[in-house]
Amino acid sequence: MSASGLDFLENWIGANVPGQKGDRAMAGKLAAKLIADAVTAGFTLADMGLEEDDVEKYMREAIVHLDTPGTASD
């Protein structure tokens, strides 16, 4: 995990993850886009503190939290 990787992840989520109530189906598409954009920017999942199996779950949680800050994930 690197500070620049975490900054990339936070900025990417702010720019790409709209709070969409109940639209968790979008998580898979967002996960794929995050991975592609990270590779293009020179970051690995490890740089962002993520593992491949966790990216889609992380996106679902981001959608829920952006829609309703402070909401527990499922």
Secondary structure, DSSP 8 states (H G I E B T S, - for coil): --HHHHHHHHHHHHHH----TT-TTHHHHHHHHHHHHHHHHT--TGGGT--GGGHHHHHHHHHHHHHSTT----
